[in-house]
Amino acid sequence: MGIISFNEIASSENAARKYFLGFCWKNHQRYCPRCRERKLYKVLDGKRRCARCHYTFHDFSQRFIRGCGFTFQQWLWFLKLFELNVHNQQIANQLKVSYATVLKAKDVLRRAILAQAPDAAEYYELGGWPGPGRPRPEDQPVDSPVFGIMEFNGFILCDVLPHLDPESLFHFRLNFRLAMTCLGQVVYTAPYQQYFMLVCCGPSFAPIQHLTHKDGRLPADSHEFWGNAKQHLQRMRGVVPAHFPLYLKEWELRHNYRDQSLVPILASALCGFVPQAPAAGEYPNPDRH
């Protein structure tokens, strides 16, 4: 997106709202976000009511974009500053909001990015929180899931591997001599099956640090994707394991669309519906949590 085009859609609140609205309804066909009924009644303030479940909603109800109190103009400028990797404090100064608000907006956006991933459902089944407006799991996972990173036709894919856990990595290291090393709580490995690395984050992986590869360098270290990811990790003051998948999916998107403007891609994700969390009792509680 060129600077002139961006300035046009960011010129007013109405223009910004119209831009985001373009990502909300395919072929302008509205339906109830709760039950998917298409028979709707118009009510006050531009809202609609479902003929089946009587849910009253507006165009942006239950979407990620409602997860932070930004105006539509603020969201647009936030997406631009996010694309440019501007520091959090500078974003707060530019948008005249608090530092905490910027952190919240980034969390919402990263969850919106993750929700677009083919393996998002598996992440939620492992206890990941879908996002604003959805119940949080009672027991937060102690560690992040294990991800397998592969390259396909120049694109990076970060796959959740629900069948692997810290015990699996111990097994691979001790019995199959799978080389691995760490960066803080983040542990990554040499190639495994079709993946050029496995990666995970959390305190349960700490003992692996005593079994790491002696020379400290693995094939993944020479890959552009992981090289950039490591730079981000080194600038951060530690990583919360529950947030590590969000960062990983962000880096995946930045790498795959590095030659394109990210604003339309991020806007589309932001206008997606927040997925439903697994029903109560459906969250797994494996031994590693």
Secondary structure, DSSP 8 states (H G I E B T S, - for coil): --HHHHHHHTSSHHHHHHHHHTTTSGGG----TTT----EEE-GGG-EEETTT--EE-TTTTBGGGGS---HHHHHHHHHHHHTT--HHHHHHHHT--HHHHHHHHHHHHHHHHHTSTTHHHHHHTT----TTS---SS--SS---EEEEEETTEEEEEE-TT--HHHHHHHHHHH---EEEETTEEEES-BTTBSEEEEESGGGGGGGGG--TT---GGGGSHHHHHHHHHHHHSS---GGGHHHHHHHHHHHHHTTTS-SHHHHHHHHTSB------TT-S---TT-
